[in-house]
């Protein structure tokens, strides 16, 4: 994570090492972009394992949904996300 608490810190002082973050951003942006729709292995997995991209199995395993704070009842009261 380049923007969150997972930033690269310097070895002393625990401060963000801006040069290292810049280097990481350059490496990340240099990676080739590949469209998943063009990957034959991914298409095979969807068809053989998930019974299609829009199947209930695909939705259950690969999708998530937003639930507001008021809908979450299982979270311990001392944890705030």
Secondary structure, DSSP 8 states (H G I E B T S, - for coil): --SSTT--B-TTTT-B-HHHHHHHHHHHHHS----GGG-HHHHHHHHHHSSSTTSHHHHHHH------GGG--SS-TT---
